[in-house]
């Protein structure tokens, strides 16, 4: 357990040495890839200890994925809206969501600089690792594989943000001319080819598992295979495969940076990569995570067991489903900023901030209890979703018995209740686990004047939908002001993610089929949902939707959004699918949190209007970079 009243400083699992930092601090330009201070670099590889410090430096550039203020995939889209009074801690990337990106001082420009520094350090390591004395060759081979993977990952991150980028395969010599340093962008196909080449060189030199608890988070073979699957699915996706909207993006020599004809063979390659990754993970014992039927001597109902399995598949560290988690980024801050107050005994100055909420459109994304979209379910009163309804005893593990809330909050799938807290919604945990007594469980009351209602601009709610999924269910708040939480490294790839990538690739390569259904249904089964075939046949207004390629594509896209909601995937998925324009131009709405009466509170109000156009699929290169390097071409529209 950690206490947020104490400043928690997490060191890298390898310390970054002073010698290395001297080399880094001299690197002021984004492509300053000349290895200055040669004597310092030689010293960095003089002993195993120093080399391991440099290896730690190569890891240290991983994005702080758990930080909503640093990770654009959390607050830069439409999943999380930060409390306005907390924008200093949470709102920087929300400027992307609001359409405030610019090319003079681009939001996220530090990642262009940081990732190229990372690649520079990876190259230095690869050039010097073999000469470290006293280290067995097999260990050096492992180190080199790790760093090749990291080099591939940093290039991939740049491509997702900026599109085609200059590939830095080797650092330039110290006597490189200014013109040599002014590199042009490689084509998007060249970028993906090189990233894949690095992963192929690395993947089979890595261990099957990291068994030393102190080294968890280092790269293993299943991580490399899973990332290769992600890379090839991304390369095959419409944003990168036949993107005619980017036809005019060319280098100074006329080289067109995006291919203009979609190549179906890329989906075939993605299928092969996904299958390899799935097979290796299966062989090594990875499995979708489910909590035991009995927890702390409490026998869980099927409903609560399903909810907890969904929540803990993300928040339970190193569970059977986590393929790769980022130990450079722990979920302490987001767990501090997210939870609402739910216990009437909490003091007024409790640290439960509820400073990140989801808009109503995200709540509407989740399926009905029948496993189909609410707008498709022929048994669901979609037009009446904002009307009021009072919960009965049969609904007491989802909504507080006798509580009146919106009809939208009833008859939904268990991922809805596992992911979102809402006015009248049960908040399972806080030391109360006996779901045989639903009236003893905590619940949220968010209207004005209630325990989690609007009372102070420093505290939420924001929209009325708190983000429950990222909060470990064993977190507790005592009745002073101390919040204790179970911390976890931010998961980057779960097995459910890989299964859905595989299903997507199978459908794109060959259309609907039994194997694609199988991997979607494995994820749905854990979520307590019927198979795709059953759900659409029996409950959808479009019962044959899953039998067509376009229909199954829509189902898979939504399934990924729901299963991976709030984990940092939707932001990138909507871009690679080229669905940003249709999703990011709708208003972000919430309930009217200024109201104390239910009839007035459940009135959707617009909080922010989003703006997104073709240019927003990629971030702009800064004006300063373009001035410095005239061989770089700006992204379209900026």
N, C-alpha and C positions, 0 to 999 in steps of 0.2 A: 504494500500500500504506500502511496505517496501523499504528501500533504501540500496543497497549493499555498499554504501560508508560509512555506519555506521555499526559497529560490532553488530550483532543481537545475543543476548544470550537468549535462550528460557528456562525458568525454567520449571521443572516438574510441572504438575498441582497440585501435592502434593510435597512439598519440602522434600528433603532427609535430615534428621536431623543429627546433629553431633553425637548423641548417636549411631545411626545406623551405621554411617561411621566408628566408632571405632571398632565395631564388624566386619565389612567387611574388614578393613585393616589388621586384624590379620589373614585373610584367604589367605594363600600363595600357597597352593597346590590344584590341581584340585579337589581332593576328600577329602579335609580337611573339613569334614562334622561334626566334633565334635563341638558343640556350645560353644566355649570358652567365657569367660567373662560373666558368668551367671548373675551377678548383673546388668550389662549393659542391657542385654535382658529383665530382669524384669522391669527395668526403662522404656524401650521402650514400654511396654504395661500397664503402670501405669495410663495413661489417654487416652481419646479418641483422643486428638490431636497428642500425640506421636504414638499411634497405626496407625493413618492415615498416618503419616510420614513413618512408616515401610511399610504400604501398597503401598505407593508411591515408595519405594525402590524396591518392588517386580515387579512393572511395569518398573522400570528404566533400566532393562536389555534387553528390546526389542531392536532388531537390528536397527541400524540407516539405515533403508531401502532406504532412499533418497540419501545416500552418495555413489557415485560410487567408492570411495576409500575404503569403508568398506563393502558394500553389494556385495558379489560375484556374485549374480544373475543379476547385471547390467553390469559389465565389465569383469566378469570371463568366459563369453561364447563367442558368436559371434555377439551380437547385437550392442555393442558400442565399438568403438576403440578410446582411448584417444590420444590426441596430445602428441607427445613424449616429448616436452619441458615442459609438465604439468604432467608428470608421478609422480612427487613428491606429487601432490594433487590428482591425478586421476588414477594412474597406478598400484597401489599395487595388486589389484585383477586381473588386466589384465595379471599378471604373470601366473595365472591359465589357462587363455585362450591360452597363448603361450606355455603351457606344462612345466612350470618351477616349479611345485609343488615338494616338497621334504619332507623327514621325519626327517631330522636333525633340521631344523627350519621351520616347515610347515607354509605355508600361511594360515591364519585363525585360528591358534592355540589358539588365544585369545578367540575364541568362545567356545572351549572346556572348558577352564577355567571359562569364564564368565557365561555360562549357568549352570555349576554345582554350582557356587556361587549363582546364581539365585534360583536354586532348593533348595539349603540349606536355603536361606532366606525365601522361600515359606514354607518350612517345619517348620521353627521357627514360622512363622506367624500362621500357622494352629494349632500348638501346644499351642499357647498363646491367640488367638483371643477371645475365649469365656470368658476369665477372665477379660477383660477390663471393668472397672466399668463405670456405667452411660450411657451405650450404649444399645438401645433397642435390644432384641434378633433377630428381623427381620433384623436389620442392620448388626448384626454379621453374620447372615446366608448369607446375600448378600456378605459381605467381603470374607467369606470363599469360596463361590462359585467363586468369581473373582480369588482368589489365586489358587484354584484347576485348574481352566482353565489355568492360567498362567503356573502352574507347568506342565500341559499337553503340552502346547505349547512349553516350553523350551525342554522337552524331545523329542517332535516331531522334533524340529529344529536340535537337536543332531543326531537323526536317519537319517534325510535327508543328513546331512553332513558326518556322520561316519558309518552309518549302525547300527547294533545292538550295544547297549551301556549298561553300568551298570545302572539299575533302582534304584533311591534313593527314596524309598517309605517313609522312616523315617530317620531322622538323627540318627547317632549312639550315644550311651551314652558317657559321658565324659571319662569313664574308658575303652573304647573299645581298644582292643589289636591292634597291628600293622597288624596282619594277618586279623582281621575283616575289617580293613580299606582297605586292598588290595582286592577290589571286582573284580569279573569276569564280563564279558559281558553277559547280558541276550540274549536269542534268539530273532530274529526279530519279531516272533509272540508274544512273551511275551511283547515286547516293545509296539507293536500296541494295544495289549489287555489292557495293563495298561493305556495307553494314552486315549483309548476309555472309560475305566472305570472312569477315572477322569472327562472326559467331561460329561458323563452320570450323575455323581454325582452333577455336577455343573449346568447343562444347565437349569433346570427348577426352580432353585432358583434365577435366574437372572431376572432383569426387562426387559419388552418388548422393552423399549427405554430409552435412556438417554436424559432427558428433560432439565437438567441444562446445559446451554451453557458452563459453566466453567469446566464441567466434561466430555465433549465429548471426546470420545476415550476410555472410560472405557468399560468394557465388558458387553454386553447385551445378551439376550436370542438368537436373530437371529445370533449373532456372534458365539456363542457356537455351534449352530446347523450347521452353514455353515462350521466351522472348523472341526466338526465331519465328515461332508461329504467329505471334502478334505482329512482328515486322512484315511478314509476307502477306498476312491478311490486310494490313494497312496499305502495302504496296499495290495490292489488287483492287483496292477500294476506289470509288469514282473520283475522289479528290486528286488522286495520284495516277490513275489509270484511265487515260483518255479524257483529260480535263480540258475541254475546248475553251472554257472560260479563261484559261491562262495561255491562250495561243500567242499572244503578243509579248510574252515575257521571254526576252532573248538577251544573250550576252553581246558585248560590243562587236564580236566577230560574226554575229548573226546566228549563233547556235541557239536553237529553240530549247528551252529548259524543261518543258512538259511534253510528253508524248501526246499525240492528238487522236489516236485510235485505241480504244480499250482492247487489251489483249486478254482473251479468256484463259490463256495458258497460265497467267499469273494466279488465277484462282485454283488451277490444278496444282501448282506448286504450293499454294497455301494449304490445300487439303493434305498434301503429303507431309508438310511440316507440322500441321496440327495433329495428324495421326501419330507421328513419331513422338511428339510431346505427350499426348494422351497415353500412349503405350508405355513410355518410360515412367510416367507418374504412376500408372496402374501397377507396373512391375515393382516399383519401389514402395508401394503401400499407401500412396495418397488416396484419400477418400473424402467425399462430402461429409462435413462434420455434423454430428447430431449429439445433443447433450444426452446424458443417461436418463432413463425413465425416473430414477430416484436421485434427488439432489439434496444433500444435507438432511437426510432422513425424511425428506418430503417427497411423496409420490406425485409426480406431475401429471396433470391432465394432458391429453393429446394436444389440445389447443395451446396450452402454455409451453409444452415441450417444443412444438413447432416454432412458436415465437422465439423462444430462447435459442433454438438451433440456428435460426436466421441471424439473430443478433450476435451470438458468440462465434459464428463462422468467420466474422470479421474482427471481433474484439478480443477473442481468447487467443493469447499469443501462442504461436507455433503449434496450432491445432493441426489435425490431419489434412486440412484443406489448404493451408497456407504454403504456396510454392515459394514466394519471395516476399519478404517484408523488409522495409527500409529501416535499419537500426541507426541511421543518421537522423531519423525523424520519429519522435515518440508522440503519442496522442494525449499528452497532458494538457496542453493549451486548449485544444478543441473541446476536451471534456470539461474544462473549466468554464468555457464561454457558452456551451450549448444547453445544459440542463435547465429546465424550469423549476420553480418551487412547487412542491406537491404536499408538503407536510405542514398543517396549520401551526405546528409548534415551532417552526423555523422562525428565528428572530427577523425583524424587519431589515437588518443589515446583513442578512445571509449572502454568501457569495454566489448563489445560484443566479447566473446572469440572464439566461435565455436570450442571448444576444445574437443567435443565428437561428433563423426560421426558414421553412420552406414555403413557397407561394402555393396558392390554391391549385394552380395548374399541375403541380407535382403531386399533390394529394389526389387529383383526378386521374393521374396516370395509372395508378394501381388498379388491378383487376377487381371484379366482384368476387364473391366467395365461390363462384362457379368457374373462375379462371379465364374469363374473357374481359375485354375492355368494357367499362361502364356504359359507353355509348353504343356498344354492340349487343349487350346482354338483353335478350328479349324479355327476361323476367325482371329487369331492373327499371325503376321509374326514374329515368335520367332527367326528365324535365322537372321532377320534383326534388332534385338532390339538395336544393338550398332551403327546403322547408324544414320544419321542426319535427322531432320525433323523440319519444321518451323510451329509455332502455328498459327492457324487462330482465327478469332473473336469468333467462336463457342467454342473454348477451353480456352477462356480468363479468366475463373475463376480458372483454374488449372495451365496453362502455359501462360506467358506474350505474348499477341498477337504480332506476327511478330518476336518473339525470336526463334533462332535456338538452339535446344538441342537434346538429344538422343531420338530415337524412344521409348526406354524403358520407358520414362516419359509420354508417351501418352496412352490414352485409358485404363487407370487403374481404379481400384475401388477407392471410395472416402476415404477409410482408408489409401491408399497410400498417397493421397494429404493431409490428416489430420495429418499424422504421420511424413512425411518427407519434408524437405526443400531441394531444389536442384537448380542448375543453370538454371535460367529461370522460376522457380516455383513461384507462387503467395504466399506471406506471408501475410495472412489476419490478420488485427489487427493494432497494433501500432497507434491506434486512427483513423484508416481508415476502416470504416465498410460499406460503401455504395457500395454494389456489383452490383448496377445498372450501375456503372461507372467503369468497370474493368480496364481501362487505368489509373485510379487514385490510384489503389491499389499498395502496395509495392510488389516488387519481388526481388529475389536473383540473383546476377550475380557473379559467383564464379571462373571464369577463371583468370589466372594470369594477374595482372594489373587492374582488376575490383574491385569494392567496397569491395567484400568479397573474393577476390582472394588472393593467396599466396603473402605475402609481408614481413612478420616478423615471425620468428620461435615461437614467443610467442602467435601467433594467428593462428586459423585454416584458411581454411578447412583442414580436414584430408583425407576424401575420396570423398567429393563432395555431400554427403547426410547428411544434418543436421537433428538432431532429434527434430522435431517440437512438437510432441505429449505431451511432459512433460512441455512445456512452455505455461503458461496461455495466452490466446489470448488478454487479456486486458493489458498485460504488455506494458510499453512504455519506450522509451529512449528519453531524451531531447537532445538538440544539444550542451550540454556541455560534461560531461562524466557520467551523473547520470542515472542509470537504475532503474526504479521503477517497482516492480512486485507484482502481486497478489499471496500471499503465500498460501500454502495448506498442510495439513498433508498427508503423503504418504499413498495412499489406498492399503490395503492388500488384501481385497476381495470385488469385485463388483458383482452385480447381474448377469452380463453377464458371469463372471467366473463360478458362481454357475450353471447357465443354461447349460453351456458347459460341466461341470463335470457330470451333470445329464444325458445329451445326451450320453456322453462317457460310463457311467456305464450301461445305458439301452442297448446300442449296444453290449457291452462286455458280458452282462448277457443273452441277448435274441436275438441279431442280429438286423438288421434294422427294423424300425417300425414307425408308425405314431407319437408316442410320442417323439421318438428321433428326428425325422425331425422337429417336432413342436418347440422344444427348440433351435435347431440350427437356424431355420428360424426366430425366434424372434430376435436373435442377428443380423442375416443377414439383416433383414428388416430395423432395425435402421441404418445399414450401407448403405442402399440404394441398396441392392442386391436382385435379384430374389431368390425364394425358391431353395433349393438344388435340388429338383426333376426337376424343370423347367430349372435351369442353366445347369445341366449335360445332361439332355435329349436333349436340343437344341444346346448346344455349345461345349460340350466336345468330344474329340476323343474317349473317353470311356464312352458312354452315360449311361451304366447300372452300373457304378461304385458304385453309392450310394445304390444299391439294394443288395450288398453283405456285409457281416460283415467286411471282410478285407478292402474293398473299402470304406465303411463308416468310418471305423477307421482312414484311411488315411485322409479323408475329415475332420473329427473332430479334429485330431491332428493339421492339418494346420489351421483350423478355430481358434483354441485356440492360436496358434502362432500369427496369424494376429490380432485378437481382443485384445490380451493382450500384444502385442509387446511393449518392453521398460518398462514394469511394474514390471519385476522381476519374471516372471513365466516360460519363455522358458527354462532357465537354469535348473530348477528343473524338468520340464516336460520331457525334452529330456533324463534326467537321469532315471526317473521312468519308462519311456517307453523303456529304453535300446536302444535309438537311437543316443547316443552320438558319437559312433564310426563312424557312417556314416555322421554325421553332423559336427563334430569337427575336421575332418582331411582334410577338403578342405581349400585351401588358402583364406585368407581374402584380397579382392581386392578393389581398389578404382579407380576413374578416375585419369588421369595423371594431377594432379593439378599444375604441374610446367609449363604447357602449356597455352598460351594465345589464340591460334586459336582453334576453335571448333573441327576441324578435328583431331587435335593432342590431345586435352584435352579428347575427348571421346574415349580413348584407355585404356582399363582396365589394371592396373598394380598390381602386387602382393605386398602387404605391409608386411604381416606376414604369415608364414606357421604355422598352428595349429598342435598340436600333442595330440592324445587322444587314450588311450587303456583301456582294461578292468579294470586295477587298478585305473583309474581316476574316476570311478563312485562314489568312496568314498574317502575321504581325509585320509591321513595317520595319525596315532597317532605318536606323537613326540618320538624320541629316548629317551629323558629325561623321559617321562611318562612311557615308557616300562621298563626303568631301575628302576624307582621308584616303579612300581607295576608289579611284574613278573607274576601276574595272568591275565594281559591284553594281548590279542593276537593282533598282527599287522594285518591290512587289507591286503588282497591278493595283491601281486605284489610290495609291498613297502619294 
